[in-house]
Amino acid sequence: MRFASRWLVGLAAALSVSLCLLPRAWAQNASTAAPSAARLGVNLAGPADWATELPFVDVFRTARPWISQKERAGWGQGPDLEIDDFGWVKRLDPDCFAETMLCTISGGINRQPCSS
């Protein structure tokens, strides 16, 4: 019985030393590796207003297309919108407005507080 417990203690000690040294080895390999051209994370869903991931700093990039609205008219019954090259509304007729869906995540965005 004593041999088994000593063996387990030795195995645990060896594993803890190995786990402490692995991050250093990974960091050394990462520093010598060629830099990647990728600027976006992996395993993300496609950008959408209902997604729980926020892959862009500017969340407006996930917004849906503009919807033209007119006072006292049905949903989406406004006149055609003039959109600039960047996708922004250039001009609105009187009594008209434009809407879009943005951050329609059920329950909102759950942000954890940052600690320093």
C-alpha positions as CSV (number, residue, x, y, z in Angstrom):
1,M,0.0,0.0,0.0
2,R,2.8,2.4,0.8
3,F,4.5,1.8,-2.6
4,A,1.2,2.7,-4.4
5,S,0.8,5.9,-2.4
6,R,4.5,6.9,-2.9
7,W,4.1,6.1,-6.6
8,L,1.0,8.3,-6.9
9,V,2.7,11.2,-5.0
10,G,5.7,10.9,-7.4
11,L,3.4,10.8,-10.4
12,A,1.5,13.9,-9.2
13,A,4.8,15.8,-8.6
14,A,6.0,14.9,-12.0
15,L,2.8,16.0,-13.7
16,S,2.7,19.3,-11.8
17,V,6.4,20.0,-12.8
18,S,5.5,19.1,-16.4
19,L,2.5,21.3,-16.4
20,C,4.5,24.2,-15.1
21,L,7.1,23.9,-17.8
22,L,4.8,23.4,-20.8
23,P,3.6,27.0,-21.0
24,R,7.2,28.2,-21.2
25,A,8.0,25.7,-24.0
26,W,4.9,26.8,-25.9
27,A,5.8,30.5,-25.4
28,Q,9.3,29.8,-26.8
29,N,7.9,28.0,-29.8
30,A,5.3,30.8,-30.4
31,S,8.0,33.5,-30.3
32,T,10.0,31.8,-33.0
33,A,7.1,31.0,-35.2
34,A,6.3,33.2,-38.2
35,P,3.6,35.8,-37.4
36,S,0.1,35.0,-38.7
37,A,-1.8,37.2,-41.1
38,A,-5.1,36.3,-39.5
39,R,-6.7,39.1,-37.6
40,L,-10.0,37.3,-36.5
41,G,-10.5,34.6,-34.0
42,V,-11.6,31.1,-34.8
43,N,-14.7,29.1,-34.0
44,L,-16.9,32.1,-34.4
45,A,-20.4,31.9,-36.0
46,G,-21.1,34.2,-38.9
47,P,-21.6,37.9,-38.0
48,A,-25.3,38.5,-37.3
49,D,-27.3,40.8,-35.0
50,W,-28.6,37.8,-33.1
51,A,-25.1,36.2,-32.5
52,T,-23.7,36.0,-29.0
53,E,-20.1,36.5,-30.2
54,L,-19.0,40.1,-31.0
55,P,-16.2,39.6,-33.5
56,F,-15.9,43.4,-34.3
57,V,-15.2,46.3,-32.1
58,D,-17.8,48.2,-34.1
59,V,-21.0,46.2,-33.5
60,F,-22.8,48.1,-36.1
61,R,-21.1,45.9,-38.7
62,T,-23.5,43.2,-37.6
63,A,-26.6,45.3,-38.2
64,R,-29.2,44.3,-40.7
65,P,-29.9,46.4,-43.8
66,W,-31.7,49.7,-43.3
67,I,-35.5,49.6,-43.3
68,S,-37.3,52.6,-44.8
69,Q,-40.2,53.8,-42.7
70,K,-42.8,56.5,-43.2
71,E,-45.0,58.1,-40.5
72,R,-48.6,56.6,-40.5
73,A,-47.6,53.9,-43.0
74,G,-47.1,50.1,-42.6
75,W,-43.9,48.5,-41.7
76,G,-41.2,49.0,-44.3
77,Q,-43.5,51.2,-46.4
78,G,-41.1,54.2,-46.7
79,P,-39.6,55.5,-49.9
80,D,-36.4,54.1,-51.3
81,L,-33.4,55.1,-49.3
82,E,-30.3,56.8,-50.7
83,I,-27.3,54.9,-49.3
84,D,-23.7,56.1,-49.6
85,D,-20.7,53.8,-50.4
86,F,-20.3,52.9,-46.7
87,G,-23.9,51.9,-46.2
88,W,-25.1,55.0,-44.4
89,V,-28.4,56.7,-45.2
90,K,-27.6,60.0,-47.1
91,R,-31.0,61.6,-47.0
92,L,-34.5,61.2,-45.7
93,D,-37.8,62.5,-47.1
94,P,-40.0,64.5,-44.7
95,D,-41.9,62.4,-42.2
96,C,-39.6,59.4,-43.0
97,F,-37.0,57.6,-41.0
98,A,-34.7,54.6,-41.3
99,E,-34.4,51.7,-38.9
100,T,-32.2,48.7,-38.6
101,M,-31.9,45.7,-36.2
102,L,-28.8,45.8,-34.0
103,C,-27.8,43.5,-31.1
104,T,-31.0,41.6,-30.9
105,I,-29.4,39.1,-28.6
106,S,-32.0,37.6,-26.3
107,G,-31.4,39.0,-22.8
108,G,-28.7,41.5,-24.1
109,I,-25.0,41.2,-23.9
110,N,-23.6,39.5,-20.8
111,R,-20.3,41.2,-20.0
112,Q,-18.2,40.1,-17.1
113,P,-16.7,42.9,-15.0
114,C,-13.0,43.5,-15.7
115,S,-10.6,43.3,-12.7
116,S,-7.2,44.7,-12.6
